[in-house]
Amino acid sequence: MHNIPELGTIWVYLAASPLLGLTLTLCAYVSAFWLYGRFKFSPLANPVAISIALIIVVLKSTGMSYRDYFSGAQFVHFLLGPATVALAIPLARQLPRLRRSFFPIICGLFSGSITAIISAVTITVLMGGSYQLAVSIGPKSATTPIAMAVSEKLGGLPALTAVLVICTGIFGAVIARFLFNWMRVGSHELRGFALGVTSHGIGTARAFQVSPEMGAFAGLGMGMNGVLTAFLAPWLIPIAVNYLSPFISP
């Protein structure tokens, strides 16, 4: 009990400092990863999803605005750049295998990227979604900065796209193992590359939890799909939307 005043002092200090957002982020992830371990590292207990839920609960409970939270948590956001570049290290160790699998990788990349864009736009339109919603959801399988830029260029809502990108990554990380097992895909190369193409950074993080080999191919898939989506989406999405225009809500 004698530690309570000290905790109160720490809270008062953190509440007046940008460090609160950073501390909250780290505590949320440590707690989520502890739960992940308690559930025997089941993908259903995805630590990213749990961390987001915990942070939302804290922000809602304390009345803290997202702007105040992000002023401290932006250091984690800054580290995303170096972390993405660092993915080249495990990838370089897989270069001999990449050379042998070059043609299947290219075929898988184009298939995955085009399918992700077209299916998202088609389903959205056929379910009554508007043009703006279809454009916002089209690049959802690319990394967040690329997806937001594509969405903004085509007249979508970048903020909505960011949310959809995160949901796509979490959903892919959660169901990937069950889907691969059902399809009897055992190769870590195939699992990793497919996860990176469809679920970008969150899927790549999940792949590294399984094995370095799987993580390396997931990083490759994420990077290549990001570049390809930046080229394909700006002309593929309008074509799909125009083809489906009779079904688009005003």
Buried (B, 14 or more C-beta within 10 A) or exposed (E): EEEEEEEEEEEEEBEEEBBBBBBBBEBBBEBBBEBBEEEEEEBEBBBBBBBBEBBEEBBEEEEBEEEBBBBBBBEBEEEEEEEBEEBEEBBEEBEEEBEEBEEEBEEBBBEBBBEBBBEBBBEBBEEEBEBBBBBBBBBBBBBBBBBBBBBBBBEBBBEBBBBBBBBBBBBBBBBBBEBBEEEEBEBBBBBBBBBBBBBBBBBBBBBBBBEBBBBBBBBBBBBBBBBBBBEBBBEBBBEBBEEBEEBBEE
